[in-house]
Amino acid sequence: MYAVIMAGGQGARFWPLSRKQHPKQFLRLFGKHTLLHETAKRLVPVLGWEGIYVVCGRNHADMVREQLPKLAPDQVIIEPVGRNTAPCIGLAALYLKERFAGQVMAVLPADHLIQDVEEFHRLLRVAEQLAIRDWLVTLGIRPTYPATGYGYLQRGEQIGQWHGRTAYRVERFVEKPQLDKAQEYLRSSIHDWNSGMFFWTAEAILAEIQCRLPDLYSGLKRIGESGFKDETVSHVFPRLPSISIDYGVMENALRVAALPCSLGWSDVGSWRTLFDLWEGDEDGIASNKPSLAVESRNVLVCSQNDERLTALLGVEDLIVVDTPDALLICSPSHSEKVRKIVSELKKRGLSKLL
């Protein structure tokens, strides 16, 4: 098995800490290492450094190599521009197919948190067994609350068991639901969060792309036939359709399998997720730098200033993010909408803040 880490996102919902030149996956939000480094480190005991590939934008390639110095130069795959997950995965599949025909390919976002690493390693091997049987495999995370920010999958019949883990056929994928539907899914025993972690052979996913996204496949084929020449990649890739692998392939594929699990997983999708992941005090005050809270509760403070004290008085249910050139103050209920601020900054031409 080989793993592809997708590290091309901007992480707009983590503005102002996450910026175009230094997005979320390169930040240290937990412990000593960045999210990208933690993702790679989880894979090393099973795959070794030689089994890990990273897809990223040209502007971030040096940052990837700096944070993951054990990767060889050819283990960093460059996207000229971001074109969503289907082109990203297609390019990586084509790249690995030329080198490791018939091998299983794991596809993992660079910015997720997994706390139960041992269980994750066991699931890697179960997913591999399914993938070599021509299944497109995903990990379905058992819901712990009625999340409206995640997509869901509905499990169907059992496929079988491997190493004590049961696999199920996926009946359908569900877009991010309204709260009442999310509550229904939470009560259900057959709905899981769509983790965005996938396992398949390069040949299987390329065949699905050829069937369901022929324009994308045609462009990828041109890139492969050129031997991945920089000139061809730079010309063809920006013109590929921008579409997600979920919408373009997974929602319509026939042989999709799910492995339900928990893993202590989070997609670290917005500032609100840090309320659960950072250890706050008895009043729910969580801060990474010096802070003083009086008659306040449920406040997250993330600061890049080691010397400035953040004082809170008579406030509750807030997120405060302090950077040298921008200060974000928002309610947790609006943290999924922080990208609206990023969009507004673009409209106003304030590129230096992006």
N, C-alpha and C positions, 0 to 999 in steps of 0.2 A: 504493500500500500504506500501511496505517496499523498502528501497533503498540499493543498493550495490554500494559502491565507489571502483573503481579499482585503487589501489595505488601501483602497483607492477613495474611500468616502471622505466627505468634508466634515461630518459631525456638526452640522449647523445648529442642532438643538443644544449643543454645549457651548455656544457663543456666550460670553466673550473669551472664554479660556481656549476654546477650539477655534483656530483660524485657518484660512486657506493654506497658508504656508506651514502650519503646525497643527494639523487636525487631531481629533480626539484620540485616535489609535496610537498616537505618539506621546500621549500625556501620561503622567504618573498620578493616577487617581486612587490607587490602592497600593500601599507598600513601597518597595524600592524600585520596582520595574514598571515600564509602560505597559499598556494593554496589549500592544503588539508583541512585546517580549514575553509577557505571560502566556499569550496564546501559543507562541512557538515553544516555550519551555514545557508546556503541557504535553506536547507531541513528541519531544525528544526521547523519553524513555521507551516509547513504542517504535518510533520511526527513525530515530537518530537525526542529526542535523542534515545528513545527506538526503533524507526523505522529505524535506520541507522546501516548498517553493512559495514565493510571495509575489502577488500581482499588485502593482502600484503605479501611480502617475510618475511622469518623468521628473517632476519637481521634488518628489519625495524619495527617489531611488537612493540618493546618498544617505538620507536619514535612515532608511531601512538597513542599509549596509553598516551604518554606524551602530545601530541598536542590535543588529544580529550579525556580528562580524564573522561568525563561523559559516555563514552561507557562502558558497562559491559564486562568482560573478554570474554564471548562467542560471542560478537559482532565483534570480530577481527578474521577473517578467514585466516589461514596461508597457503601459497603456499610453498612447500619445494624448488621449483625452478620456475623461470618464464617459462611458456609454451605458451605464446601468449593469446589472449582474449577468444578464444573458450573454452579451458580447464578452464581458470579462471572463466568464466561465468557459465560453466557447474557445477563446484565444488560449487559455491555459490548457484546456483539454487537447487542443490541436498540438500544443507544445509538448505535452507529456506523451501523447500517442506516438509521436516521432521517436521518443526516447525509451519508453517503457510500454510497448504494445501489450494490451491485455491485462494490465495491472489496474487495481482499484484506485480511484482518485477520491480523496476526501476534500470537501470544499467548506471552509470555515471563515466566518467574519473575523476581522482582526481585533474587534473591540468588545467581545463578550467576556463575561465573568463566569467561571465554573469552579465551584468550591469542592465538589466531590470528584477529585481527579482520578482516584482509583476506579470508581464506577465508570467514568468517562473512558478510561483505557479499556475496560471490559466491553463497553459498547462499541468501541472502534473495531474490535475483533468480530463481534456479532454482525455489525454493519458490513464488514468485509465479506463475511460468508454469504450474506444476502446479495451483495453487489455482484459477486462472481457468478451468481445465478441469474444475472440480467435484471435485477430489480433496481429501480431508482429509490434510494433509501433516504429517509429523513429522521431526525430525532424529534419526537413529540414531547414537549415539556408538560407535565401534569400541572394544571392551573392551581394557583394558591389564592387567587382573588379574581374578581370579575374584570379582567383587564380589557379596556377598549382600545388600547394602543398596539395590540398584537393581532396578527392573523391567527386563525385556528385551523385545525384539520379534524376531520371526522373519521374515526377508525371503523373498519368493517370487519370482515371475517379474519380469523387467525390464519397465518401462513405457516407457522411452525415455531419451534423453540431451538435456540442455540445457546449453549453455556448458561442455561437457566433463564434466558431472557426471551420473552414472547414477542414475535413480530406480527403485525396486522397489515392487511391491505388498507390503503387510504381510499375512502369512498369519495371524499371531496374536500377541497380547501375552501375556507370561509374568510372573506375580507374582514377587516377590523369592524367589530360589531357595535351596535348601540348598547347601552348599559343593560337593558332588560334582556337582550340576547346573551350578553356576556354572563349575566347571572344564571341564565338557563344552562349555558355551557359549563359553568362551574359546578352545577348540580349534576350534570350528566357524567356518566362513566365512560363516554366514548369520544369526548372532545379534548384535544390537547392544544397548547400553544404551538404555532409553527416556529421552530427554533431558527430556521435559516441555515442549518448545518446539513450538508448533503453528502451522499456516498454513491458512487457508480463507477463503471469503467469509462474511460475516455471515449471508447468506441460507442458505448450505449448512449451517452449524452449527446454526442455528435450526431448519431442517427436520429435522435429525437429532434434536435435542432434542424436537421435537414428536412424532416417530415413536417414540422410545425412552424418553422421560421426559415423558409427557403431563401429569402433575401439575405438574412444573416449568414446562413451557411455558405451561400455563394461568395460572399465577401471573405469569410474565413478561409474558404478553399483557395482563393487567390493568394492570400497571405501564406498559406502552407506551401503552395506550389512555387512561391518565390524563395522558399528557404528562410522565411522570416526576415527578409531584407528590410533594413530600417526604412528605406525609401518607400517600399510597398506598404509596410505597416502604417507609416505616417500618412500615406495617401488614402488607404482603404479604410482603416479603422474608424476615423472620425465620421465616415459616411455610413457606418453600419446603423441599423435601427436601434434606437434606445429603448430597451424593454427589459423587464425583470424576468429572471428565470422562473419565478413562481407563476406569473401571468402568462408568459410565453410558452412554457413547457409543462411545468408540474401540474397545473390545474386541468390539463387535458390528457396527460400521459396515462396509459392503461396499467402499467406495472409499477405502481408506487407503493412502497412499504414504509411503515412507521414503527419505530421502537419507542414506546412510552417510557419516560424516565423523569427524574427530578433533577439531580446533579447540583443543587444549589445554584441554579442558573439565573443569569440576568443578562439582557442585551445591553445594559447600561445605556438606555436609549434617551434619557433626558435627566435634567437635574433632579427631578423628583425621585428617581431610582436611588440616588445617593442617601436619601433619608433612611432607607432600609439597609444600605450597605455600609454607611459610616456609623460608628458607634457614638450615639448621642448620650447626653446625661439624662437624669430622671425627668427633666422638663422638655426633653426632645430637642435640646440645643446641640447641634453637631457642627464642629468647626475644625479646620485644618491648621489654623493659625490663632494667635492670642485673641480672645474674645471675652466680653463681660456681659452677662445677661441679667437684667433685673425686671421682675414681673413680666417675663416673656416666655413663650413656649413654642415648640415646633418650628424652629428656625434653622436653616442650613446656611452656613457661612463658608465660602471658599475664597481664599485670598492668596494673592501672590506676593504680599508684603509681609515680611517676617517681623518688621518692627512696629507697624501701625496696629493699634488695638481697634477692634470692631466692638462698639458698645451698643447694646440693645436695651431699649426701655419701653415697656408696655406694648410690645408687638407680638404677633403670633402668626403662624402659618405663612412664613415668608422664605424666599430663597434670595440670598445676597451673594453676588459673585463680583469680586473686586480685582481688577487688573490695572496695570499702570495707565492705560489710556481709555478704559471703559468700565462702567459700573452697571451691573444688571440687578434690578430688584423686581421680583415677580412672585406671584402666588404659586404654590405647587400645582394647583389645578390648571394653570396656564403654561406649565413648563414644556408641554409638548408643542406649544405654539411659538417657541423662541425663534424658530426659523423665520417667522414673519418679520421679526426685527432685522434679520439678515437680509431678507428680501427688500425691506424698506431702505436699508443702508445702500443696497445696490441701486435702487431707484434714485436715491439722492446723490449718487456719485461719491459716496464716502468710502472709497475702495481701501483706504489706509486702515480702516477699522474691520476689514474682512479678513 
